[in-house]
């Protein structure tokens, strides 16, 4: 199998792992533990569902791990197509991973506070979960920024459908706007959710293409000797 195809499929698996970890942790498990405007209920959930709370921290860490590795593999995949844009994917992805790493630390601290309460444990736990959610919110800025050079690399390389590149760029721009609208226009939840749709389409299209095709015919025809000349 062509080395570039192997790299593409490894990248796709890591990206799929990132999507899986984020969906299970942030979207599913967190909603079962955190209760908005009810600190006592959040604290009770952490006490009663310790295993679920630990799993929430573990999935946050899995998000960090898979995003960091996916960032490195995207650089490896696209560095011959556009080294500057490929470095942008890696850098912005790593910054977002650091934001989620801080979020995981908040969740871990909340679990510790719930198990060994001191002072107003309910208020402390609620605050930690709110900080965690806001780390995801501000991290959306860098998640958007990692999609924009990813889309550019798709366009520059010619290895994937051009439409995919434009959808990724549009999704990245929308995610950057998402980070600002979330704080500048309180209560615009429906609009914030709508801004995430182009990115979601682009991400799953990218994952599917990487896993099924790897790279397109033009990349498959390149010789190993010719690839470095494109740097």
Backbone as CSV, one residue per row, in Angstrom:
resi,resn,N_x,N_y,N_z,CA_x,CA_y,CA_z,C_x,C_y,C_z
1,UNK,0.843,-1.198,0.000,0.000,0.000,0.000,0.880,1.251,0.000
2,UNK,0.494,2.260,-0.774,1.215,3.515,-0.850,1.357,4.109,0.550
3,UNK,2.572,4.630,0.872,2.825,5.183,2.213,1.874,6.326,2.538
4,UNK,1.538,7.135,1.534,0.649,8.269,1.761,-0.755,7.796,2.117
5,UNK,-1.190,6.689,1.525,-2.509,6.137,1.836,-2.525,5.629,3.276
6,UNK,-1.441,4.981,3.691,-1.363,4.507,5.082,-1.416,5.682,6.060
7,UNK,-0.681,6.736,5.724,-0.701,7.922,6.586,-2.096,8.520,6.644
8,UNK,-2.764,8.592,5.497,-4.113,9.157,5.449,-5.080,8.339,6.298
9,UNK,-4.998,7.029,6.206,-5.932,6.190,6.963,-5.645,6.229,8.458
10,UNK,-4.377,6.318,8.822,-4.041,6.486,10.243,-4.602,7.812,10.756
11,UNK,-4.460,8.855,9.938,-5.008,10.167,10.298,-6.519,10.089,10.462
12,UNK,-7.175,9.377,9.552,-8.621,9.210,9.638,-9.051,8.483,10.904
13,UNK,-8.311,7.448,11.286,-8.637,6.714,12.519,-8.485,7.604,13.749
14,UNK,-7.422,8.411,13.773,-7.216,9.319,14.898,-8.307,10.381,14.952
15,UNK,-8.706,10.879,13.793,-9.768,11.892,13.729,-11.103,11.285,14.162
16,UNK,-11.343,10.037,13.763,-12.556,9.338,14.194,-12.550,9.162,15.715
17,UNK,-11.382,8.818,16.271,-11.265,8.693,17.719,-11.557,9.997,18.428
18,UNK,-11.114,11.111,17.851,-11.388,12.427,18.413,-12.892,12.706,18.416
19,UNK,-13.549,12.443,17.302,-14.994,12.671,17.217,-15.754,11.794,18.212
20,UNK,-15.342,10.523,18.316,-15.983,9.572,19.225,-15.829,10.020,20.678
21,UNK,-14.614,10.387,21.065,-14.353,10.795,22.450,-15.108,12.070,22.800
22,UNK,-15.122,13.041,21.877,-15.827,14.291,22.135,-17.327,14.095,22.260
23,UNK,-17.887,13.260,21.384,-19.330,13.024,21.427,-19.746,12.320,22.707
24,UNK,-19.005,11.301,23.107,-19.364,10.551,24.316,-19.125,11.371,25.578
25,UNK,-17.992,12.051,25.637,-17.662,12.790,26.848,-18.432,14.083,26.988
26,UNK,-18.191,15.026,26.075,-18.772,16.364,26.223,-20.274,16.377,25.969
27,UNK,-20.732,15.654,24.960,-22.139,15.737,24.591,-23.032,14.791,25.390
28,UNK,-22.558,13.585,25.695,-23.427,12.590,26.322,-23.237,12.520,27.836
29,UNK,-22.036,12.202,28.288,-21.816,11.977,29.721,-22.004,13.262,30.521
30,UNK,-21.450,14.366,30.040,-21.550,15.625,30.790,-23.003,16.008,31.048
31,UNK,-23.866,15.793,30.064,-25.280,16.158,30.235,-25.967,15.341,31.319
32,UNK,-25.420,14.181,31.649,-25.989,13.353,32.706,-25.456,13.726,34.087
33,UNK,-24.390,14.517,34.138,-23.782,14.894,35.415,-24.047,16.347,35.787
34,UNK,-23.899,17.229,34.823,-24.021,18.665,35.098,-25.461,19.125,34.953
35,UNK,-25.952,19.830,35.972,-27.305,20.392,35.944,-27.182,21.905,36.062
36,UNK,-27.519,22.597,35.012,-27.401,24.059,35.012,-28.297,24.671,36.087
37,UNK,-27.774,25.655,36.774,-28.504,26.409,37.799,-28.927,25.567,39.003
38,UNK,-28.305,24.395,39.165,-28.625,23.562,40.333,-27.347,22.892,40.842
39,UNK,-26.507,23.643,41.565,-25.240,23.094,42.059,-25.420,21.843,42.914
40,UNK,-26.479,21.805,43.728,-26.706,20.653,44.605,-26.936,19.387,43.784
41,UNK,-27.666,19.518,42.690,-27.946,18.360,41.840,-26.667,17.882,41.144
42,UNK,-25.841,18.814,40.695,-24.572,18.434,40.072,-23.694,17.693,41.069
43,UNK,-23.596,18.222,42.287,-22.801,17.568,43.327,-23.338,16.167,43.617
44,UNK,-24.653,16.033,43.734,-25.259,14.727,44.010,-24.958,13.738,42.890
45,UNK,-24.978,14.210,41.645,-24.677,13.327,40.517,-23.239,12.814,40.574
46,UNK,-22.315,13.684,40.955,-20.916,13.274,41.036,-20.699,12.270,42.165
47,UNK,-21.434,12.444,43.261,-21.315,11.523,44.390,-21.938,10.168,44.056
48,UNK,-23.097,10.192,43.424,-23.840,8.958,43.144,-23.318,8.211,41.925
49,UNK,-22.709,8.931,41.000,-22.267,8.309,39.738,-20.760,8.532,39.555
50,UNK,-19.990,8.045,40.517,-18.536,8.254,40.488,-17.894,7.656,39.239
51,UNK,-18.331,6.463,38.863,-17.730,5.804,37.694,-17.977,6.603,36.426
52,UNK,-19.184,7.133,36.290,-19.522,7.949,35.125,-18.686,9.234,35.113
53,UNK,-18.504,9.823,36.303,-17.704,11.045,36.393,-16.244,10.773,36.027
54,UNK,-15.732,9.622,36.451,-14.353,9.255,36.080,-14.251,9.034,34.574
55,UNK,-15.289,8.409,34.008,-15.298,8.193,32.558,-15.305,9.523,31.811
56,UNK,-15.987,10.522,32.373,-16.022,11.845,31.753,-14.617,12.429,31.663
57,UNK,-13.849,12.314,32.746,-12.469,12.797,32.735,-11.639,12.001,31.721
58,UNK,-11.845,10.689,31.711,-11.082,9.834,30.794,-11.354,10.198,29.334
59,UNK,-12.606,10.477,29.003,-12.930,10.843,27.622,-12.350,12.214,27.259
60,UNK,-12.293,13.130,28.238,-11.642,14.411,27.973,-10.164,14.185,27.631
61,UNK,-9.524,13.319,28.412,-8.116,13.015,28.149,-7.947,12.325,26.792
62,UNK,-8.919,11.500,26.419,-8.865,10.835,25.114,-9.009,11.855,23.985
63,UNK,-9.829,12.888,24.206,-9.925,13.979,23.231,-8.558,14.630,23.043
64,UNK,-7.885,14.915,24.152,-6.559,15.547,24.096,-5.580,14.652,23.337
65,UNK,-5.566,13.365,23.693,-4.637,12.426,23.070,-4.872,12.306,21.573
66,UNK,-6.122,12.090,21.179,-6.413,11.883,19.759,-6.230,13.162,18.955
67,UNK,-6.554,14.319,19.540,-6.360,15.552,18.781,-4.881,15.859,18.600
68,UNK,-4.085,15.635,19.639,-2.646,15.878,19.517,-2.025,14.962,18.450
69,UNK,-2.406,13.682,18.482,-1.862,12.747,17.494,-2.397,13.040,16.094
70,UNK,-3.690,13.382,15.997,-4.258,13.725,14.688,-3.564,14.955,14.115
71,UNK,-3.260,15.942,14.966,-2.561,17.140,14.503,-1.195,16.769,13.915
72,UNK,-0.479,15.872,14.604,0.834,15.443,14.112,0.707,14.681,12.793
73,UNK,-0.307,13.830,12.694,-0.456,13.031,11.473,-0.976,13.865,10.316
74,UNK,-1.805,14.890,10.581,-2.217,15.787,9.495,-0.996,16.527,8.938
75,UNK,-0.083,16.920,9.825,1.148,17.564,9.346,1.938,16.596,8.466
76,UNK,2.048,15.355,8.937,2.784,14.348,8.159,2.123,14.108,6.804
77,UNK,0.793,14.145,6.764,0.056,13.890,5.531,0.219,15.022,4.526
78,UNK,0.099,16.270,4.999,0.008,17.403,4.075,1.285,18.232,3.941
79,UNK,2.360,17.850,4.626,3.542,18.712,4.623,4.148,18.881,3.230
80,UNK,3.978,17.895,2.337,4.523,18.053,0.989,3.605,18.868,0.092
81,UNK,2.354,19.033,0.506,1.414,19.826,-0.287,1.547,21.308,0.030
82,UNK,1.633,21.637,1.319,1.808,23.024,1.762,2.323,22.964,3.191
83,UNK,3.617,23.106,3.365,4.216,22.907,4.681,3.744,23.944,5.693
84,UNK,3.519,25.190,5.243,3.066,26.239,6.166,1.663,25.940,6.678
85,UNK,0.742,25.600,5.774,-0.627,25.292,6.183,-0.667,24.028,7.035
86,UNK,0.150,23.036,6.676,0.200,21.802,7.460,0.679,22.081,8.887
87,UNK,1.668,22.985,9.010,2.141,23.370,10.343,1.043,24.089,11.102
88,UNK,0.212,24.854,10.386,-0.925,25.531,11.024,-1.922,24.542,11.596
89,UNK,-2.223,23.481,10.838,-3.115,22.445,11.352,-2.572,21.892,12.659
90,UNK,-1.282,21.554,12.665,-0.660,20.963,13.853,-0.673,21.931,15.032
91,UNK,-0.294,23.189,14.772,-0.193,24.162,15.862,-1.552,24.475,16.463
92,UNK,-2.533,24.765,15.616,-3.856,25.122,16.130,-4.527,23.931,16.811
93,UNK,-4.313,22.735,16.265,-4.874,21.541,16.903,-4.290,21.315,18.279
94,UNK,-2.992,21.554,18.430,-2.344,21.363,19.726,-2.811,22.394,20.748
95,UNK,-3.037,23.640,20.307,-3.538,24.660,21.237,-4.926,24.268,21.736
96,UNK,-5.779,23.795,20.833,-7.108,23.357,21.253,-7.011,22.173,22.210
97,UNK,-6.067,21.262,21.958,-5.879,20.114,22.847,-5.474,20.576,24.249
98,UNK,-4.663,21.619,24.330,-4.258,22.146,25.644,-5.459,22.722,26.383
99,UNK,-6.365,23.394,25.659,-7.575,23.928,26.288,-8.415,22.798,26.879
100,UNK,-8.541,21.694,26.143,-9.325,20.560,26.640,-8.592,19.858,27.776
101,UNK,-7.261,19.882,27.758,-6.488,19.327,28.864,-6.802,20.085,30.163
102,UNK,-6.890,21.410,30.059,-7.268,22.210,31.231,-8.688,21.874,31.671
103,UNK,-9.575,21.647,30.711,-10.950,21.251,31.039,-10.974,19.931,31.803
104,UNK,-10.150,18.972,31.353,-10.083,17.677,32.044,-9.614,17.849,33.482
105,UNK,-8.647,18.763,33.697,-8.171,19.023,35.054,-9.294,19.592,35.922
106,UNK,-10.139,20.444,35.342,-11.281,21.003,36.078,-12.256,19.899,36.491
107,UNK,-12.535,18.978,35.568,-13.462,17.892,35.874,-12.883,16.961,36.934
108,UNK,-11.580,16.693,36.829,-10.940,15.856,37.834,-10.982,16.500,39.214
109,UNK,-10.774,17.804,39.257,-10.835,18.530,40.532,-12.250,18.517,41.087
110,UNK,-13.243,18.697,40.217,-14.638,18.661,40.654,-14.976,17.317,41.286
111,UNK,-14.483,16.241,40.699,-14.738,14.909,41.246,-14.085,14.756,42.615
112,UNK,-12.878,15.266,42.768,-12.200,15.196,44.065,-12.943,15.996,45.128
113,UNK,-13.402,17.182,44.754,-14.158,18.018,45.696,-15.441,17.320,46.115
114,UNK,-16.103,16.663,45.176,-17.350,15.968,45.479,-17.126,14.802,46.431
115,UNK,-15.982,14.126,46.294,-15.708,12.965,47.138,-15.188,13.358,48.519
116,UNK,-14.499,14.481,48.618,-13.978,14.958,49.919,-14.371,16.421,50.075
117,UNK,-15.662,16.681,50.299,-16.165,18.057,50.328,-15.555,18.887,51.446
118,UNK,-15.318,20.155,51.126,-14.832,21.123,52.107,-15.443,22.470,51.745
119,UNK,-16.050,23.132,52.723,-16.710,24.394,52.433,-17.973,24.165,51.613
120,UNK,-18.253,25.084,50.694,-19.435,24.957,49.845,-19.068,24.104,48.627
121,UNK,-19.116,22.777,48.811,-18.692,21.854,47.753,-19.560,21.988,46.505
122,UNK,-20.858,22.175,46.700,-21.760,22.272,45.545,-21.392,23.466,44.670
123,UNK,-21.135,24.614,45.288,-20.767,25.811,44.522,-19.430,25.616,43.815
124,UNK,-18.480,24.975,44.506,-17.160,24.740,43.905,-17.263,23.827,42.696
125,UNK,-18.017,22.742,42.840,-18.189,21.793,41.735,-18.862,22.466,40.542
126,UNK,-19.905,23.242,40.811,-20.618,23.932,39.733,-19.691,24.897,39.003
127,UNK,-18.877,25.630,39.758,-17.939,26.576,39.152,-16.927,25.854,38.268
128,UNK,-16.408,24.728,38.734,-15.428,23.979,37.956,-16.030,23.473,36.652
129,UNK,-17.287,23.015,36.697,-17.940,22.551,35.469,-18.195,23.712,34.508
130,UNK,-18.537,24.871,35.060,-18.747,26.041,34.198,-17.446,26.473,33.529
131,UNK,-16.338,26.447,34.289,-15.039,26.782,33.690,-14.687,25.775,32.603
132,UNK,-14.948,24.503,32.875,-14.676,23.461,31.882,-15.453,23.720,30.590
133,UNK,-16.735,24.044,30.731,-17.566,24.309,29.547,-17.048,25.519,28.772
134,UNK,-16.574,26.533,29.505,-16.064,27.724,28.836,-14.712,27.482,28.188
135,UNK,-13.932,26.558,28.711,-12.697,26.174,28.026,-13.011,25.549,26.674
136,UNK,-14.066,24.738,26.628,-14.517,24.202,25.340,-15.007,25.343,24.444
137,UNK,-15.705,26.315,25.051,-16.246,27.418,24.271,-15.172,28.272,23.630
138,UNK,-14.161,28.663,24.411,-13.093,29.490,23.839,-12.170,28.644,22.959
139,UNK,-12.077,27.350,23.269,-11.269,26.458,22.444,-11.816,26.314,21.033
140,UNK,-13.120,26.609,20.863,-13.723,26.547,19.528,-13.002,27.468,18.550
141,UNK,-12.401,28.546,19.078,-11.647,29.461,18.222,-10.523,28.723,17.506
142,UNK,-9.748,27.940,18.264,-8.626,27.222,17.669,-9.075,25.973,16.925
143,UNK,-10.230,25.417,17.304,-10.736,24.294,16.528,-11.124,24.778,15.135
144,UNK,-11.711,25.984,15.082,-12.016,26.564,13.777,-10.761,26.856,12.984
145,UNK,-9.745,27.379,13.675,-8.499,27.715,12.988,-7.774,26.487,12.457
146,UNK,-7.991,25.310,13.087,-7.305,24.117,12.547,-8.040,23.584,11.324
147,UNK,-9.346,23.879,11.190,-10.085,23.419,10.016,-9.761,24.242,8.772
148,UNK,-9.465,25.529,8.959,-9.203,26.393,7.799,-7.954,25.944,7.026
149,UNK,-6.785,25.777,7.667,-5.634,25.276,6.900,-5.818,23.844,6.422
150,UNK,-6.635,23.060,7.140,-6.924,21.705,6.670,-7.638,21.761,5.315
151,UNK,-8.641,22.639,5.228,-9.347,22.807,3.953,-8.430,23.336,2.871
152,UNK,-7.531,24.261,3.246,-6.586,24.813,2.273,-5.658,23.728,1.735
153,UNK,-5.219,22.831,2.608,-4.347,21.734,2.177,-5.074,20.796,1.220
154,UNK,-6.368,20.590,1.461,-7.165,19.779,0.535,-7.173,20.438,-0.844
155,UNK,-7.373,21.760,-0.881,-7.398,22.473,-2.158,-6.036,22.471,-2.832
156,UNK,-4.978,22.682,-2.062,-3.631,22.757,-2.623,-3.126,21.408,-3.133
157,UNK,-3.467,20.359,-2.404,-2.927,19.041,-2.747,-3.599,18.434,-3.973
158,UNK,-4.903,18.680,-4.119,-5.652,18.035,-5.198,-5.893,16.561,-4.958
159,UNK,-5.680,16.100,-3.718,-5.806,14.680,-3.403,-7.235,14.288,-3.033
160,UNK,-8.081,15.287,-2.785,-9.440,15.054,-2.309,-10.376,15.993,-3.045
161,UNK,-11.683,15.784,-2.961,-12.609,16.673,-3.670,-12.451,18.127,-3.238
162,UNK,-12.434,19.044,-4.197,-12.297,20.459,-3.863,-13.456,20.933,-2.993
163,UNK,-14.630,20.374,-3.216,-15.785,20.766,-2.405,-15.526,20.503,-0.924
164,UNK,-14.824,19.419,-0.614,-14.478,19.110,0.768,-13.606,20.214,1.355
165,UNK,-12.649,20.688,0.582,-11.784,21.763,1.055,-12.565,23.015,1.395
166,UNK,-13.502,23.392,0.514,-14.288,24.604,0.766,-15.230,24.425,1.953
167,UNK,-15.790,23.237,2.121,-16.667,22.992,3.278,-15.872,23.089,4.575
168,UNK,-14.644,22.547,4.588,-13.805,22.635,5.781,-13.448,24.089,6.101
169,UNK,-13.126,24.870,5.080,-12.804,26.281,5.310,-14.024,27.023,5.845
170,UNK,-15.189,26.779,5.228,-16.422,27.427,5.700,-16.742,27.013,7.131
171,UNK,-16.541,25.715,7.425,-16.785,25.234,8.778,-15.833,25.853,9.779
172,UNK,-14.566,26.028,9.378,-13.584,26.657,10.260,-13.940,28.103,10.560
173,UNK,-14.334,28.854,9.524,-14.747,30.249,9.721,-15.959,30.316,10.644
174,UNK,-16.905,29.400,10.435,-18.112,29.374,11.267,-17.768,29.063,12.723
175,UNK,-16.812,28.161,12.942,-16.409,27.828,14.309,-15.737,29.020,14.992
176,UNK,-14.933,29.779,14.247,-14.313,30.981,14.809,-15.401,31.980,15.208
177,UNK,-16.387,32.177,14.333,-17.511,33.062,14.661,-18.281,32.537,15.864
178,UNK,-18.419,31.217,15.944,-19.106,30.572,17.057,-18.518,31.017,18.392
179,UNK,-17.188,31.050,18.470,-16.514,31.414,19.719,-16.860,32.836,20.145
180,UNK,-17.018,33.750,19.177,-17.349,35.138,19.501,-18.839,35.323,19.788
181,UNK,-19.679,34.721,18.941,-21.132,34.884,19.099,-21.596,34.342,20.449
182,UNK,-20.980,33.245,20.897,-21.344,32.625,22.176,-21.309,33.633,23.319
183,UNK,-20.341,34.569,23.266,-20.169,35.523,24.361,-20.732,36.914,24.050
184,UNK,-20.754,37.285,22.764,-21.253,38.602,22.401,-22.773,38.662,22.309
185,UNK,-23.397,37.510,22.002,-24.861,37.473,21.844,-25.429,36.393,22.761
186,UNK,-25.547,36.672,24.049,-26.086,35.674,24.985,-27.504,35.261,24.586
187,UNK,-27.776,33.992,24.706,-29.106,33.488,24.380,-29.279,33.089,22.931
188,UNK,-28.233,33.262,22.114,-28.346,32.892,20.693,-27.911,31.451,20.491
189,UNK,-28.419,30.553,21.335,-27.983,29.156,21.303,-28.273,28.476,19.967
190,UNK,-29.455,28.769,19.399,-29.823,28.127,18.132,-28.862,28.545,17.019
191,UNK,-28.486,29.820,17.025,-27.558,30.314,16.003,-26.171,29.719,16.205
192,UNK,-25.741,29.620,17.471,-24.444,29.021,17.787,-24.406,27.571,17.305
193,UNK,-25.478,26.832,17.558,-25.548,25.437,17.109,-25.511,25.349,15.582
194,UNK,-26.200,26.287,14.912,-26.231,26.281,13.446,-24.847,26.534,12.868
195,UNK,-24.053,27.372,13.548,-22.707,27.665,13.066,-21.810,26.429,13.070
196,UNK,-22.139,25.450,13.919,-21.321,24.238,14.001,-21.632,23.238,12.886
197,UNK,-22.746,23.419,12.185,-23.169,22.430,11.190,-22.183,22.264,10.027
198,UNK,-21.706,23.360,9.389,-20.760,23.162,8.279,-19.506,22.404,8.712
199,UNK,-19.003,22.703,9.910,-17.811,22.008,10.400,-18.089,20.531,10.604
200,UNK,-19.261,20.216,11.151,-19.615,18.817,11.388,-19.672,18.048,10.069
201,UNK,-20.300,18.653,9.070,-20.367,18.013,7.740,-18.967,17.796,7.189
202,UNK,-18.132,18.842,7.248,-16.783,18.746,6.713,-15.929,17.723,7.441
203,UNK,-16.053,17.685,8.772,-15.245,16.750,9.549,-15.578,15.295,9.225
204,UNK,-16.877,14.974,9.205,-17.242,13.585,8.945,-16.985,13.199,7.490
205,UNK,-17.096,14.149,6.584,-16.720,13.886,5.191,-15.225,13.594,5.121
206,UNK,-14.427,14.411,5.826,-12.982,14.206,5.837,-12.624,12.847,6.444
207,UNK,-13.231,12.521,7.578,-12.965,11.224,8.225,-13.295,10.078,7.275
208,UNK,-14.475,10.148,6.664,-14.891,9.089,5.755,-13.974,8.953,4.562
209,UNK,-13.554,10.096,3.990,-12.674,10.048,2.823,-11.312,9.461,3.188
210,UNK,-10.773,9.888,4.335,-9.476,9.376,4.762,-9.514,7.868,4.998
211,UNK,-10.597,7.390,5.606,-10.689,5.969,5.927,-10.991,5.112,4.699
212,UNK,-11.834,5.604,3.799,-12.257,4.793,2.653,-11.289,4.916,1.476
213,UNK,-10.953,6.151,1.105,-10.077,6.364,-0.058,-8.626,6.573,0.341
214,UNK,-8.429,7.194,1.495,-7.075,7.592,1.884,-6.726,8.903,1.217
215,UNK,-6.283,8.829,-0.027,-6.032,9.999,-0.864,-6.478,9.648,-2.276
216,UNK,-6.678,10.683,-3.094,-7.184,10.460,-4.443,-6.126,9.950,-5.408
217,UNK,-6.553,9.741,-6.646,-5.699,9.140,-7.654,-4.417,9.888,-7.925
218,UNK,-4.471,11.242,-7.915,-3.272,12.031,-8.217,-2.159,11.721,-7.211
219,UNK,-2.526,11.623,-5.914,-1.517,11.340,-4.891,-0.980,9.927,-5.029
220,UNK,-1.849,8.986,-5.394,-1.436,7.592,-5.531,-0.415,7.417,-6.650
221,UNK,-0.487,8.299,-7.659,0.399,8.178,-8.803,1.759,8.829,-8.575
222,UNK,1.850,9.652,-7.499,3.126,10.307,-7.241,4.164,9.290,-6.794
223,UNK,5.376,9.466,-7.233,6.459,8.570,-6.774,7.039,9.096,-5.492
224,UNK,7.607,8.235,-4.638,8.211,8.706,-3.408,9.283,9.754,-3.624
225,UNK,10.011,9.648,-4.776,11.088,10.613,-5.034,10.542,11.982,-5.377
226,UNK,9.343,12.021,-5.997,8.793,13.276,-6.434,8.150,14.065,-5.320
227,UNK,7.647,13.370,-4.295,6.882,14.029,-3.251,7.666,15.107,-2.520
228,UNK,8.940,14.879,-2.071,9.649,15.916,-1.344,9.879,17.193,-2.147
229,UNK,9.906,17.072,-3.491,10.154,18.243,-4.328,9.037,19.269,-4.219
230,UNK,7.838,18.835,-3.690,6.708,19.747,-3.586,6.759,20.621,-2.359
231,UNK,7.746,20.372,-1.472,7.830,21.146,-0.225,8.119,22.604,-0.524
